[in-house]
Amino acid sequence: QNSRLMIAIASTAAHALTMSAGGRTADTPRAAVAKYNAGAWRGTGWLIDPRTAEPLAIEDVTTSVDPAPSALVTQTTLGARDAARDLLDLDLADADLDGSYSAEHDTDGGLLGGGAPGGLVIEHAIAVSDNERRRCLLRYGDGGALEAVLLLLEGRAAADDVDAPAPSTLLSICGDWEGDASVRRSAEPAAARPKGGRGFG
């Protein structure tokens, strides 16, 4: 029985090593992101004024995502605009096993108006269900100020069971804020007391 158990364990280990050849398996976060997001999506895009949290425009959106080696090629069409093409490098993205990811981009491809050189675009994509996802693009200017917000509510183009999106709490963080900031750090560990001392403890 012990020999059979050892054979079973060895067989399982060999299968795992075979599946992980090249460092990619179906269970890695990057592979999960590629598998989940690939395909055609459709939905609604909300352009939001970051100063007031008010929608500037609400337009239809269609997106196609094609897998490439270690990357995803995304083409997003918002309203009547030209399609914006982006290459998502999976090796640089913050990926999750449910298909969600976060990534940085040098440009928004025109979806948020382009912006001045030297800015930064942060994309967060959240897998809501098997057929629904939410994407948020935040464009920051050269000085670090938030300039534009785009919220995309998308469902798979081939799915018939995409529910109406729940109210988003993203809008509650937009606007002007002021207050105090504090930084805390853990205290230095107390020196060990010598054994055999007097008193309690």
C-alpha positions in Angstrom: 0.0 0.0 0.0 2.8 2.4 0.8 4.4 1.7 -2.6 1.1 2.5 -4.3 0.8 5.7 -2.3 4.3 6.8 -3.3 3.6 6.0 -7.0 0.4 8.1 -6.8 2.2 11.0 -5.2 5.0 10.8 -7.8 2.5 10.7 -10.7 0.7 13.7 -9.3 3.9 15.6 -8.9 5.0 14.7 -12.5 1.7 15.9 -13.8 2.0 19.2 -12.0 5.5 19.7 -13.3 4.3 19.0 -16.9 1.4 21.5 -16.6 3.8 24.2 -15.2 6.3 23.9 -18.0 7.5 27.4 -18.9 6.1 28.8 -15.7 2.6 29.1 -17.0 -0.4 27.0 -15.9 -4.1 27.5 -16.0 -3.9 28.2 -12.2 -1.5 31.2 -12.4 -3.1 34.6 -11.9 -1.7 35.9 -15.3 -3.1 32.8 -17.1 -6.5 33.3 -15.3 -6.6 37.0 -16.4 -5.9 36.0 -20.1 -8.5 33.3 -20.1 -11.3 35.3 -18.3 -10.9 38.6 -20.2 -10.4 37.2 -23.8 -13.4 37.6 -26.1 -16.0 40.2 -27.0 -17.6 42.5 -24.4 -20.3 45.2 -24.6 -21.9 47.6 -22.2 -21.9 51.2 -21.1 -19.1 53.7 -20.5 -19.4 56.6 -18.0 -17.1 59.6 -18.4 -17.0 61.2 -15.0 -15.8 64.6 -13.9 -13.4 63.9 -11.1 -14.0 67.3 -9.5 -17.8 66.9 -9.1 -18.3 63.2 -9.5 -21.0 64.0 -12.1 -21.3 62.0 -15.4 -20.1 64.0 -18.4 -21.3 61.4 -20.9 -22.9 58.0 -20.9 -22.2 56.0 -24.1 -22.3 52.5 -25.5 -19.0 50.6 -25.4 -17.8 47.5 -27.3 -14.5 45.8 -26.5 -12.6 43.0 -28.0 -9.7 41.3 -26.2 -7.3 39.0 -28.0 -4.6 37.0 -26.3 -1.0 37.4 -27.4 2.2 35.9 -25.9 2.3 37.2 -22.3 -0.1 40.0 -23.2 -3.7 40.9 -24.0 -4.5 43.2 -27.0 -7.6 45.2 -26.2 -9.6 47.4 -28.6 -12.3 49.6 -27.0 -14.8 51.6 -28.9 -16.7 54.2 -26.9 -19.6 55.9 -28.6 -18.6 57.3 -32.0 -14.9 57.5 -31.2 -12.3 55.6 -33.0 -11.3 52.3 -31.4 -8.6 52.7 -28.8 -6.0 49.9 -28.9 -3.9 48.9 -25.9 -1.4 46.1 -25.2 -1.6 44.8 -21.6 1.7 43.2 -20.6 0.6 40.5 -18.2 4.1 40.2 -16.7 3.8 43.8 -15.4 0.1 43.7 -14.4 -1.2 43.0 -10.9 -3.2 39.9 -11.7 -5.7 37.8 -9.7 -7.0 34.3 -10.0 -10.6 35.4 -10.6 -9.5 37.4 -13.7 -9.3 40.8 -12.1 -6.2 43.0 -12.7 -4.6 46.4 -12.3 -2.1 48.0 -14.7 -0.4 51.2 -15.6 -0.5 52.7 -19.1 1.4 55.6 -20.7 -1.7 56.8 -22.6 -5.5 56.3 -22.6 -5.6 55.8 -26.4 -8.0 58.7 -26.7 -10.7 57.3 -24.5 -10.2 60.0 -21.9 -9.2 62.8 -24.3 -5.5 61.9 -24.5 -4.1 64.1 -21.8 -0.7 65.9 -21.7 2.6 64.0 -22.2 4.1 62.8 -18.9 0.8 61.7 -17.4 -0.2 58.3 -16.3 -3.3 56.1 -16.7 -4.2 53.5 -14.1 -6.6 50.7 -15.1 -8.5 48.5 -12.6 -10.6 45.6 -14.0 -12.8 43.7 -11.6 -14.4 40.3 -12.5 -17.9 40.6 -11.1 -19.2 37.3 -12.3 -18.5 34.8 -15.1 -20.1 37.2 -17.6 -19.7 40.6 -16.1 -16.7 42.9 -15.4 -16.1 46.5 -14.4 -13.2 48.5 -15.7 -12.1 51.9 -14.3 -9.5 54.1 -16.1 -8.0 56.9 -14.1 -5.9 59.5 -15.9 -3.4 61.5 -13.8 -1.6 64.6 -15.1 2.1 65.3 -14.9 1.7 66.9 -11.5 -0.2 63.9 -10.1 -3.7 65.4 -10.2 -6.6 63.2 -11.2 -7.8 64.6 -14.6 -10.4 62.1 -15.9 -12.3 59.0 -14.9 -13.9 56.4 -17.2 -16.1 53.7 -15.7 -17.0 50.8 -18.0 -19.8 48.4 -17.1 -19.3 45.4 -19.5 -20.8 42.0 -20.1 -19.9 39.3 -22.5 -21.3 40.0 -25.9 -22.6 36.4 -26.3 -24.2 36.2 -22.9 -27.9 36.6 -22.4 -27.9 36.7 -18.5 -26.0 39.9 -17.9 -27.9 41.7 -15.2 -28.3 45.5 -14.8 -25.2 46.8 -13.0 -25.5 47.5 -9.3 -24.9 51.1 -8.2 -21.2 51.9 -8.1 -19.6 53.4 -5.1 -16.7 54.7 -7.2 -18.5 58.1 -7.6 -18.4 58.6 -3.8 -14.6 59.1 -3.8 -14.6 61.7 -6.6 -14.5 65.4 -5.8 -12.3 67.7 -3.6 -11.2 66.5 -0.2 -9.2 68.1 2.6 -8.2 67.0 6.1 -5.3 65.8 8.1 -2.8 63.0 7.4 -0.8 60.9 9.9 1.8 58.2 9.5 2.2 55.4 12.0 4.8 52.8 12.4 5.1 49.9 14.7 7.0 50.6 18.0 10.4 49.3 18.5 10.3 45.9 20.3 10.9 46.2 24.0 14.2 44.9 25.3 14.0 41.5 26.9 13.9 41.6 30.6 16.6 39.5 32.3 15.4 36.3 33.9 15.3 35.9 37.6 14.3 39.5 38.2 12.2 40.6 41.1 8.5 41.5 40.9 5.6 40.2 38.8 6.1 38.9 35.3 
